[in-house]
Amino acid sequence: MVETLPVPPPRETLDFYFKFMISPDGKGFDSDPALVYCRRTYHIGRWERVEGEIILRDSPFDPIADIPVRRQLSFHYLEHESHQVGEIVDRVPGEWIAPFVHQRYDAFSWNR
């Protein structure tokens, strides 16, 4: 670490996602998916500039070593905490999002 940087004020973000459960038979959802707003507040406690280099290695989970690193812009070390609050704001018809649903361990197909 070569430089301590000034800590910025807390930052608030608003993200959204769809909360759903896939039906046990794999055909659709248990009920209409919920549209969730997630409000997060980040408080940074420490921020440092770092000198170093990126070395990507093989991984059994993804091909990260295949990503070319053409140049490094900067390195930073950051300590922060966040607080989040989720709120269901609406329900949407399952067919609206079914073509885009992916869960790592589910073989989901709307057309089964």
PEBELJO-V58772 format. One record per backbone hydrogen bond with DSSP energy under -1.0 kcal/mol. NH is the residue of the N-H (numbers start at 1). CO is the residue of the C=O. Records with the same first field share a line. If there is no record, write none. Layout:
# PEBELJO-V58772
NH: CO / CO
This chain:
# PEBELJO-V58772
2: 49
3: 49
5: 47
11: 42
13: 40
15: 38
17: 36
19: 34
23: 28
26: 23
30: 21
34: 19
35: 90
36: 17
37: 87
38: 15
39: 85
40: 13
41: 83
42: 11
43: 81
45: 79
46: 79
48: 77
49: 3
50: 75
64: 62
66: 63
67: 64
77: 48
79: 46
81: 43
83: 41
85: 39
87: 37
89: 35
90: 35
92: 33
96: 93
98: 94
100: 97
101: 98
106: 103
108: 106
109: 26
112: 109
